Amino acid sequence: MKDWRVLLLLVCFVGVGCQQVADPSSTLSPTGSDVALDTAQQRGSYAQGWGVGRQGSSMPLDNEAFIAGMRDALSGAESRLTDAEMQQAMVDFNAFVTEARTGSAAENRAAGAAFLEQNAQREGVRVTDSGLQYEVVFEGDGARPKETDVVKVLYRGTRIDGEVFDETDPARPAQFSVNQVIAGWTEGLQLMSLGAKYKLYIPADLAYGDSPRPGVIQPGDTLVFDVEIVELLQR
């Protein structure tokens, strides 16, 4: 989901869909740890709630107000805002999010630039014309993938502070076309050969720019990936 409006639509969908079966007298536990997940209805409801919460984690939400809105909708209570106030609230929130992301992106870009400047001085780190930095952990002895090839890789992604935001299960490599990932990956993979493992340091403009991703990727983030090509499926 690319912006808060899509999230709000999903919240509305969840609220409308659940009002038909929700018990207005029921209460929601603070953590949900005591909620049963035995039936298809329960597991599906949890999955939808988890999806909404995960998407919301990338935005500057007031959690208590957000949960209060969902509680009111799910219980069938009357909205505390009129339709006109709701529409204005969305407009105001959009402006708030834009301002917050702009400030966050500027800070993260500055931190990333400082990190990359220092990192480029380390022995073994190479810098391409695009600004991508990479370090050879070990070389492979196979073919190099082309932009249109499909590869299987093992990877681990972190922010520059070392916080992990994604990684593969060693037994289940990720599979994708070289040209269907972020620009830093597309370039970096074509520098590698089958069996190689590189460490990629990817500036924001070669990653997700100023668009956050659910989890810990923030606007303007420079990203670090350990990448190993384990299989080349198409030539």
N, C-alpha and C positions, 0 to 999 in steps of 0.2 A: 504494500500500500504506500502510495507516494506522498500523501498529505493527510492532514487531520480530518478533512471532510469525508474521506473514504472510511476512516475509523468511525466517525460519528454515524455514518450510514449503517455500518456493521453493528454498532451498539443499538441503533434503532431496530434493526432486523432481529437481533437477539431478543430485545425487549418485547417486540410485538409477537414473535414466535412463541415466547415462553409464557406470556400472559394467559394463554388459554389453559395451561396446566399448572401454573404456579399457585401455591397456597398463600393467600395474602397474609395469613397469620404466622407463616413460617419466618424464622430468622436465619440469617447467614452467619456462620462462624467467622471469626477474624481471619483465620488462615485456610479454612476449608478442609483441614486435615481430618475432620470427623465425618465428612460427607461420603456416602457410599457411592462406589463406581461399579456397580454390578450389572445394571441393565444397559441396553443400547441407548435408552433415553438419557440415563445418568452420564454415561461415558461421552455421548455426543454433546450434551450440555456442557460438560466440563471442557471438552475440546474447544467449543466455541468461546467459552469464557477465557480459556488460556490464550486463544488466538487474539482476542480483544486486548487482554492484558499485555501480551508480548508486543503487540503493535504500539500500544500506548506507552510502553517503556522507553520508546525513542523520542517522546515528546515531553515538554515541560508541563505535565499535568499536575494539578492539585489532587493527590490521590483520594483524600477524604471526600472532596466535592464530586469527583468522578464516580466513586463507589456509591455515594448518596444518590446520584442521578440514576444509576443502574438499579439500586434498591427500589427507588420510587417507581421506575418503569416496570420492573419485574413484579412488584406487588400490586400493580394497578392503581397506585395512589395518584392523586392529581399532581400535575407538574407544579413546581414552585415558581416557574417562570411562564408567562403568557407566550403565545406563539410569536408575537412581535419581539418580546424580550429574548426568546430563544434564538431567533434569527439574528438579532443584534449581537447577542453573546457569541455566536459563531463568527461573525464578522470581526468583532473585537479580539477573539481568541486567535484568529488567523493572523491578525496584525501582531499580536503578542508573540506568537510562535516564530513569525518571520524575523522579528527584532531579536528574539532570543537566539535563533539559529545563526543570524548574521554575526552577533557578538561571539558566540561559541566558535564559529568557523574561523574568525579572525585570530582568536587565541590559539586554536589548534593548528592553524597554518603556520603561525609564528613559531610554535613549539616544534612543529615538523621541520621547518626550514633550519632551525638551530640544530636539531638532531642530525639531519642529513649533511649539513656542513661539517659537523664534527665527525660523523661516520665516514665521510668520504676520505678523511685523512688516515684512516686505519689501514694497515697493511693487508692486502688481499682484496680490498673493496674496489670494484670497478664501477665507473659511471658512464652511462651511454649518453648520446646526444639529447635524448628526450628527458633526461634527468633521472631515469631509473638507475638504481644502484643494485649491484648483485655481488655475491661472494660465493665462490665454489667450495662446497663442502667435500664433494668428491665427483669426479668426472665419470661419465658413462662411456660405453664402447659401441653403442648402437647408432642408428640413424637419428638425425635431427628432425623434429616435426615441422611440417609446413603449416601455414596459417589455416589451411582447410582440413588438416588432419584431425583425427579424434585420438585422444590420449586418455590413459588411466594414470592418476597421480595420487600420491599420499601427500598431505599437507597439514600445516599447523599455522594459523594466523593469529597475530597479536597486534595490539597497539604499541606505540613506541615506549610505553611504560611497562610493557611485558604482559599486560592483561590479555588472556586468551579469549578470542571471540568465536573461533571455529577451528575444528580439526577433524580429520578423518579417522575412522576406525582402521587400524592397521590391516585388518582382514577384509576390509571393504573399500578399496580405492574409489575415488570419485572419477566419473567419466564424463567428458564433454569435448566439444570442438574447440580448437585453439582460438578461433576467432569469435567465440561466444562468451568470453569472459572479460573482465576489466582489462583496459589497455596495458597495464603493467604486467599482467599475466601473459597476454598475447605476445608481447615483446619478449618477456623473460623466457617463456617456454621455447621460443625459437632459437634462443642462445644455447639451450641445453641439448643433450643427446639422450637417447634411451638408456636408462640406468643411472643417470646423473642425479645429484641432489645439490640444489642451489639455495641460497638464502637471498630473497628478493626484498629490497627496501623501496616501497612504492609511494611516491608523492601523491598528495590528494588528487591532483588533476589527472593522474593515471589510475586512480582508484575510483572512489565514489564522489569526488568533488565535495560540494557542500551539502549533499543529501545524506542524512543519517540512515542507518539500517537498524532494524530491531536487534536488540542486544546491547553491545557496547561500542559499535562503530558510530562515532560522532561526526558532525559536519566538519569538513576540513581536515580529517584525520589522515596522517601518514601511516601506512600499514606495513607490517613485516611478515613475510611468509617463508617458512621452510617448505620447499617443494621437491618432491622426488618423482621422476617419470618412471613408472613401473611397466607400462605397456603402451605400444604404439599400434593402433587398430586400423588405421587407414593411411594409405600413401597415394 
